[in-house]
Amino acid sequence: MPATRNLVLDSLPRKVASELLEQLTPVELAFGEVLYEPGQPIRAVYFPLEGLVSLLTVVGDRLAVEVGMVGREGIVGIALALGVPHSPMRALVQRGGAGLRMDRARFDAAMARHPPLRKALLAYANSLMAQIARTAACNRFHVVEERLARWLVMARDRAEADDFSITQEFLSSILGVRRVGVSAAASAFQHRKLIEYSRGRIRILDHAGLEAACCTCYRDEPASLPPWRPAGAPAPTSYEPNTSRAGRVSGST
């Protein structure tokens, strides 16, 4: 069975993965698409093969702060695996790409039928919760430049891309800071030739320099890292949180 590129699915035994693939529907996750809103029933889960999905906590009617992100290392709708039928947050496609969709009934049946799937999803849920907890601490203790650098490299790692369509207004919202702070941080990075920013698009120019500008939340966060590996390296045999940065992708593939 060829690899799907989703690391949860590719970690499963061949027989289990083959059976699941027969029940998964290919979809194109479109930039700006909202997959779930807080409190809404989760009618399907998504395994991204490309792109990036932001997980946002909505405060009041308008404010939304990003608490996590999902790429091809995970699944969107993990609450279902924990027995929660409603989404606790908004899931917004931040960078479009291919994915696989499974409706709730089939997902519930697959969880009950395949212990390896349940184990892989619970391991991923633990990884995501660690990422969310670290993000909360980061938003409290670190300055805007460090947080922006962290967001950019985390997005790059999961999307495996150097450029993003994103406005300063949206960045200020998901980082929970004033727009002027994001503008100053982006200008500083552009002056140092770490990024290129214009007309709502950010392109990473210097991967190592941007990583160096990150806070310790990026460098010292092994519990929440997806098990990225260099292009061409063999897929991992099981989904486990990475314990070092050695396998992290250093740029686009």
N, C-alpha and C positions, 0 to 999 in steps of 0.2 A: 504494500500500500504506500503510495507516495506521500511525503510529508505535506500537511496542510499549511504550515507556517504558523499555526496557532500552537503555542507551546503547551497549553493544557491538553489539547487533543493529541498532539504528537507524543506526549508522555505516556499515553495509555497503551496497554497491550494491543497488539495488532488486531486481534479478533474483536475486541471491544470497540476500538476505533473504527474498524470497517463497518460494524453494525450501526454505530452512531452516524457515520457519514451518510448512510442510506436515509436517515431521518432528518438530515440537515438541509436547509434550503439556501443556496447562494443568494446573497443580497449585496447591493452597493450602498454603503453607508455614506450619505451625502453631507457635505460640509454644511453646518448650521442646523442639521436635522435634530429634533428633540426625540429621543427614544422613550423616555419616561419623564413624568412630572411627579413631584412629591405627593404621596398619598394615592396615586393611581395604581390600579391593579397591574401587575407584571404579567402580560399576556404571552411574552416570548423572551428568550434570552439570546444574546448575540456573542459569537466568538469572532472577534476581529482578526483578519488576516493581514490587514494594512491599516494605516491611519491611527487616529487617536480620539478617544472619547473622554471628555471632562465630566467629572462628578461634582455637582454643585449643590451646596446647601443654600436654600432660599430663605431669606429673612424678610418678613413683611411681604409686600406685594411686588417689589421691584429688585431689591438687592440680592445678589447671588455671589457667594464666595466659593471658590474651588477648594475642595478638600481632598481630592484624589484624581488620578487619571488612569486610563486603561488602554493598553495597546494590544499587540498580538500575544503578549504573555498571559492574557487573562480572559475574563468573561464579563460581559455587561449584563447585570441582573442577578448577581451572586446572592442577593437576598433570598431568592427562591431556594437555593441550596441549603439555606439556614432555616427554612420553613416559614419565611415571611413572604406573604403573597402580594404586598404592596411596596412600591418603591419608596425608600426613605429620602431620596434626593432626585434632582434633575440630572438626566444623562444627556449631554449635548455633544454631538459629533464636532470635534474641533479641527480635525483633518480627515477628509473623506478617504474611502478605500473599500476594498472588498471585505466581505465578512460572511459568516454562516449563521443562519437563524434556526431556532428550534422553538416550537410553541410549548406553552406551559405543560399541557397534558403529556406530551411526549417526553419532556424534560423530567417531570416527576416520575414517570415510569422508568426512564433510563437511570435515574438516581437510585431507585429501588432495586433495579435489576443488576446494576454493575457496581460492585463495591470499589473497584479501582477508580471509577469516575468520581464517586463520592469522596474518596480519599484525596484525589487530585484537587477537587474543588474546595474542600475544606482547607487544604494547604494554601491554595491561592487566597481564600478568604482571610486567612491569618496574615498573609503577606500584605494584602490590601489594607487590613485594619492597622497594621504597623505603619504603612505609608500615611494613612489618614491621621494617626496619632502624631507622627513626626511633623506633618504639615501644620497641625494645630500649634505645636510648640514653636515651629519655625516662624509662623505668623506673629507669635507673641514676642519672640526674643531677638529676631534678626532684622537688619536694616533692609531697605527696599532693594538696593543693588544686589545684595546676596540672594534675596528671595527671587528676584527676576532672573538672575543667572541660574539658580536651581531649577526654576520652572522651565527655562529654555533647554537645559541639558536633559532634564527628565523627559520633556516632550520629544526631543531629538532621539533619545534612546528608544522610546517606544514607537515612534513613527518612522524611525530610521531615515530621517530626512533632515535637511539643513534649513529649509525655508517654511514659513508659516504665514498664512493670511490671518492677521489679528490686529485690531486697532488698539491704540493706547487706552481708549475708554474701556474696552472690554478687559484688557490686562489689569487696569486699575480695579475693576470690579472683582475679577476672580482672585486677585491678590489681596483685596481688602484694603487698598491704600488710595490716597488721592491721586488724581490723574497727573498733577504736577510732579509728584514723586516718581512715577513711572517714566514720564518724559525726561526728567533729569537723569535717571539711571540709564535709559536707552541712549541718550545723547552721550553720556560718559563712555558707554561701551562702544558706541560708534566712533568716538574720538580715539579710543584705544585700538580701533580696527578689530574688535572682537565680533561685531555684528555689522550688518548693513540694514538700515531701516528707512523705508519710504512708502508713503501711500498705503498704509495698512499692511505692509509685508515686512517680515523680519527674516533675514538670512544670516545664519551663523557662518562666520569667516574663520575663526580661530577656536577650534574645539578645546585644545589644551588650555588656552588663556581663559576661556569662559568657565571651564571647570575649576580653574584656580580662583576665579572670582566668586565661586559658590561658597555658601556657608557650610559648616560641618555637617549639616543635615543631609547633604548629598554625599559627602565623602565618607561618613561614618554611619551609614544606614544599611548594613547588610541584610537585616531582617526583612526589609520591604523591597529588595531589589529583584526584578525579574532575572532569570538566569541567561542573560545575553551572552553571546559568543561571537567571535570574529567570523566574518563571511567565509563560508566553505568548511567550517568546523562541523563535526558531527553533532546531531541533535542530542540533547540530554536524554537519558533513559527514563527519568522520572521527574516530575515537577517538584523541586525543592528550592527554597530561597537560597540565593547565592551567598557565599560566605566571604567573597573577596571581590575586588574590582578587576581581577585579571581578565575575566571574560567579557567585560563591557565593550560594546561597540564604540569605536572612537569616531565614527563619522557615518555618512550615508553609505548604503550598499546598493 
